[in-house]
Amino acid sequence: MRGKKQLHKIFFIIKKYITFNLVKHKKANMPRNLLLIAGLIIWVYALFEVLQSRFEDNATKLIWVLVVILLNVLGAILYLLIGRKQRI
């Protein structure tokens, strides 16, 4: 009987430890997850903006599409800061 109580106590401590660490890590990852979601939204917005915009020639449009796709969020930010001025 005493062995079952000790075993139950050990499982309770392990469960408490795992639950505490899961909650702790979820809260710790929340800012990172928000940054990833914000970056994804900016990237998708910039990609659609490039694809729907008119430029003087198709080469400029192709270059901006490649920049946004290959440089991900950095390319999206570059397009939003520099490329929007090149539209017709």
Secondary structure as the mmCIF struct_conf table of DSSP 4:
data_model
#
loop_
_struct_conf.conf_type_id
_struct_conf.id
_struct_conf.beg_label_comp_id
_struct_conf.beg_label_asym_id
_struct_conf.beg_label_seq_id
_struct_conf.end_label_comp_id
_struct_conf.end_label_asym_id
_struct_conf.end_label_seq_id
HELX_RH_AL_P HELX_RH_AL_P1 ARG A 2 GLN A 52
STRN STRN1 PHE A 55 PHE A 55
BEND BEND1 GLU A 56 ASP A 57
HELX_RH_AL_P HELX_RH_AL_P2 ASN A 58 LEU A 81
TURN_TY1_P TURN_TY1_P1 ILE A 82 ILE A 82
HELX_RH_3T_P HELX_RH_3T_P1 GLY A 83 GLN A 86
STRN STRN2 ARG A 87 ARG A 87
#
